[in-house]
Amino acid sequence: MQYALLELHDLSPYYRREFLKALGLLEDLDIYKLSLLVVPYFWEKYSLLEDKELLHLIKNLPGEIVLHGYTHKGAKRLQEFLWTDGEGEFGGLDLYNTYQKISSALELMEYAGLSSEFFVPPAWIGNLYLEDVLYSFNFKGIAYRWYIKDLQRGSYVKTPALSFSNRFLFSWLSLRMVPEFERLYKRQKILRLALHMKDFRDERKINLWREILQRVKETRRWISYEELFSKGRPSSSFQSLQPAGWMV
């Protein structure tokens, strides 16, 4: 059996329209098992608390909540140029600032009536302290671009993320590369589909997601982070579990 994990990235009041568009696409395809990647204070401007209707919708969807940073805003760093343009919120942060961001995110989430045991750093970029901080707040797992790590056991499972870029030339290239990567990952036991809200401003990406999701739906079973970490340990889906080592 092969599996797929469907992630909706960057949920915030800023992307309300795009979020509704994404939900419409998934409803058309009869897909309802979702991982909702929430940014509590997007770009230090858009708080979840400011949009009660959106918050109510998030709470009532048949999906799990995954914390996706605090603001999704970080320093522009040359070594991260290929992956992001100032959105790697945790890249290069020290222990104090990492702790402060996670603490602030969880506080706002609590005010909003939301909780999560899983974390996906913006742009999939962490730092030397992030995993220890998350562990101290009782998070079960963290997902990077190529794998998901069990923070309790220090082990990981390879789960590549299929994702479009939304940055100028990279965006054009990704329209051609994502279908190729889909074929490349065909034999992967678990595949993550990372639908970013900005994708839903581009009809070409919407149409490609529709095609990809339909194919995935026919060949894989939808799962969630919670299922992967059921009962406090990785489930049978984690048959490729290995020591984490020094993966980046």
C-alpha positions as CSV (number, residue, x, y, z in Angstrom):
1,M,0.0,0.0,0.0
2,Q,1.2,3.5,-0.9
3,Y,0.1,6.6,0.9
4,A,-0.2,10.4,0.3
5,L,-0.4,13.3,2.8
6,L,-2.1,16.4,1.5
7,E,-0.9,19.7,3.0
8,L,-2.5,23.1,2.6
9,H,0.2,25.6,3.4
10,D,0.1,29.1,4.7
11,L,-3.4,29.3,6.1
12,S,-4.0,32.8,7.3
13,P,-6.5,35.6,6.8
14,Y,-4.2,37.0,4.1
15,Y,-5.0,34.0,1.9
16,R,-8.7,33.7,2.7
17,R,-9.8,33.8,-0.9
18,E,-7.2,31.3,-2.1
19,F,-8.0,29.0,0.8
20,L,-11.7,28.9,-0.2
21,K,-10.6,28.2,-3.8
22,A,-8.4,25.3,-2.7
23,L,-11.3,23.8,-0.7
24,G,-13.5,24.1,-3.7
25,L,-11.0,22.1,-5.8
26,L,-10.7,19.4,-3.2
27,E,-14.5,19.2,-2.8
28,D,-14.8,18.7,-6.6
29,L,-12.3,15.8,-6.3
30,D,-14.0,14.4,-3.2
31,I,-10.9,14.7,-1.1
32,Y,-11.4,15.6,2.6
33,K,-8.5,14.3,4.6
34,L,-6.3,17.4,5.0
35,S,-3.3,18.7,7.0
36,L,-4.0,22.4,7.5
37,L,-0.7,24.3,7.9
38,V,-1.6,27.3,10.0
39,V,0.5,30.5,10.3
40,P,-0.9,32.3,13.4
41,Y,0.6,35.8,12.7
42,F,1.3,35.9,9.0
43,W,4.0,38.4,7.9
44,E,3.6,40.0,11.4
45,K,0.4,41.6,10.0
46,Y,-2.4,39.1,9.8
47,S,-3.5,37.4,13.0
48,L,-5.9,34.4,13.0
49,L,-7.9,36.2,15.7
50,E,-8.9,38.9,13.2
51,D,-10.9,36.7,11.0
52,K,-13.5,34.8,13.1
53,E,-15.3,33.3,10.1
54,L,-12.0,31.8,8.7
55,L,-11.1,30.5,12.2
56,H,-14.5,28.9,12.5
57,L,-14.1,27.2,9.1
58,I,-10.6,25.9,10.0
59,K,-12.0,24.4,13.3
60,N,-14.8,22.7,11.5
61,L,-13.0,21.1,8.6
62,P,-12.3,17.4,8.6
63,G,-8.5,17.9,8.8
64,E,-5.7,18.1,11.3
65,I,-4.0,21.3,12.4
66,V,-0.2,21.6,11.8
67,L,1.7,24.6,13.1
68,H,3.6,26.3,10.3
69,G,5.8,28.8,12.1
70,Y,4.7,32.0,13.7
71,T,5.0,34.7,11.0
72,H,6.5,32.9,8.0
73,K,8.8,35.9,7.7
74,G,12.6,35.5,8.0
75,A,15.9,37.1,7.0
76,K,17.0,36.8,3.4
77,R,20.0,34.5,3.4
78,L,22.2,33.8,0.4
79,Q,22.5,30.1,1.2
80,E,18.7,29.7,1.1
81,F,18.2,31.6,-2.2
82,L,17.2,28.5,-4.2
83,W,14.4,27.6,-1.6
84,T,13.0,30.9,-0.5
85,D,13.1,34.7,-0.6
86,G,12.9,35.8,3.0
87,E,10.3,33.2,4.1
88,G,12.6,30.8,6.0
89,E,11.5,32.1,9.4
90,F,13.8,29.9,11.5
91,G,16.9,29.9,9.3
92,G,19.9,31.0,11.3
93,L,18.0,31.9,14.5
94,D,19.7,31.3,17.9
95,L,18.1,29.4,20.8
96,Y,16.4,32.4,22.4
97,N,14.7,33.6,19.3
98,T,13.7,30.2,18.2
99,Y,12.1,29.6,21.6
100,Q,10.3,33.0,21.6
101,K,8.8,32.3,18.2
102,I,7.5,28.9,19.1
103,S,6.2,30.1,22.4
104,S,4.4,33.1,20.8
105,A,2.9,30.9,18.1
106,L,1.5,28.5,20.6
107,E,0.1,31.3,22.7
108,L,-1.8,32.8,19.8
109,M,-2.9,29.3,18.8
110,E,-4.3,28.8,22.3
111,Y,-6.2,32.1,22.1
112,A,-7.6,31.0,18.8
113,G,-8.7,27.6,20.2
114,L,-6.3,25.6,18.1
115,S,-3.7,23.1,19.0
116,S,-1.1,20.9,17.1
117,E,1.5,18.3,17.9
118,F,3.2,18.5,14.5
119,F,5.3,21.3,12.9
120,V,6.4,22.2,9.4
121,P,8.9,25.1,9.3
122,P,8.3,27.8,6.7
123,A,10.2,26.9,3.5
124,W,11.1,23.6,5.3
125,I,14.1,25.4,6.8
126,G,15.1,24.8,10.5
127,N,18.1,25.6,12.6
128,L,20.3,23.9,15.2
129,Y,17.8,24.5,18.0
130,L,14.4,24.1,16.5
131,E,13.9,20.4,17.2
132,D,15.0,20.7,20.8
133,V,12.6,23.6,21.3
134,L,9.7,21.7,19.7
135,Y,10.5,18.7,21.8
136,S,10.3,20.8,25.0
137,F,6.8,21.9,23.9
138,N,5.8,18.2,23.4
139,F,5.6,18.2,19.7
140,K,5.6,14.7,18.2
141,G,7.1,15.4,14.8
142,I,8.6,17.9,12.3
143,A,8.5,17.7,8.5
144,Y,11.3,19.0,6.2
145,R,11.3,19.0,2.4
146,W,12.5,15.4,2.1
147,Y,11.5,13.6,5.3
148,I,9.4,13.6,8.5
149,K,11.3,13.2,11.8
150,D,9.9,11.6,15.0
151,L,11.1,14.0,17.7
152,Q,10.5,11.4,20.5
153,R,12.7,8.7,18.9
154,G,15.1,10.8,16.8
155,S,14.2,8.7,13.7
156,Y,12.8,9.7,10.3
157,V,10.9,8.5,7.3
158,K,11.6,9.6,3.7
159,T,8.6,11.5,2.5
160,P,9.5,14.0,-0.4
161,A,7.2,17.0,-0.8
162,L,5.8,17.8,-4.3
163,S,5.5,21.5,-4.5
164,F,5.4,24.4,-7.0
165,S,7.6,27.5,-6.7
166,N,5.9,30.9,-6.7
167,R,9.0,33.0,-7.4
168,F,9.3,34.4,-11.0
169,L,11.6,32.2,-13.1
170,F,11.4,29.4,-10.6
171,S,7.6,29.4,-10.9
172,W,7.8,28.9,-14.6
173,L,10.4,26.1,-14.2
174,S,8.3,24.3,-11.5
175,L,5.3,24.1,-13.9
176,R,7.5,21.8,-16.0
177,M,9.4,20.1,-13.3
178,V,6.6,19.1,-10.8
179,P,5.0,16.5,-13.2
180,E,8.5,15.1,-13.7
181,F,9.0,14.9,-10.0
182,E,5.7,13.2,-9.6
183,R,6.9,10.4,-11.9
184,L,10.3,10.3,-10.1
185,Y,8.5,9.8,-6.8
186,K,6.1,7.2,-8.1
187,R,7.7,4.4,-6.1
188,Q,7.9,6.3,-2.8
189,K,5.8,4.7,-0.1
190,I,4.7,8.1,1.3
191,L,4.3,11.2,-0.8
192,R,3.4,14.7,0.4
193,L,1.5,17.1,-1.8
194,A,2.2,20.6,-0.6
195,L,-0.4,23.0,-2.0
196,H,0.6,26.6,-1.2
197,M,-2.2,29.2,-1.1
198,K,-0.3,31.3,-3.7
199,D,-0.7,28.4,-6.1
200,F,-4.3,29.3,-6.3
201,R,-3.6,32.6,-8.0
202,D,-2.3,30.8,-11.1
203,E,-4.8,28.8,-13.2
204,R,-2.0,26.7,-14.7
205,K,-1.0,25.4,-11.2
206,I,-4.6,24.8,-10.3
207,N,-5.2,22.7,-13.4
208,L,-2.0,20.7,-12.8
209,W,-2.9,20.1,-9.1
210,R,-6.3,18.9,-10.3
211,E,-4.6,16.3,-12.6
212,I,-2.0,15.3,-10.0
213,L,-4.5,14.9,-7.2
214,Q,-6.8,12.8,-9.3
215,R,-4.0,10.4,-10.2
216,V,-2.8,10.2,-6.6
217,K,-6.3,9.6,-5.4
218,E,-6.5,6.6,-7.7
219,T,-3.3,4.9,-6.6
220,R,-2.7,5.9,-2.9
221,R,-4.5,6.1,0.4
222,W,-4.8,9.5,2.1
223,I,-3.2,9.7,5.6
224,S,-2.4,12.3,8.2
225,Y,0.5,13.1,10.5
226,E,-1.6,11.8,13.4
227,E,-1.9,8.4,11.7
228,L,1.8,8.3,11.1
229,F,2.4,8.9,14.8
230,S,-0.6,6.9,16.1
231,K,-0.5,5.9,19.8
232,G,2.8,7.7,20.4
233,R,4.9,5.7,17.9
234,P,5.2,5.5,14.1
235,S,2.5,3.3,12.6
236,S,3.1,0.6,10.0
237,S,3.3,3.4,7.4
238,F,6.8,4.0,8.8
239,Q,8.4,0.8,7.5
240,S,11.3,2.8,6.2
241,L,12.1,4.4,9.6
242,Q,15.8,5.0,10.0
243,P,18.2,6.9,12.4
244,A,18.0,10.6,11.6
245,G,21.7,11.3,11.4
246,W,22.7,14.6,9.9
247,M,20.1,15.1,7.3
248,V,19.4,18.7,6.3
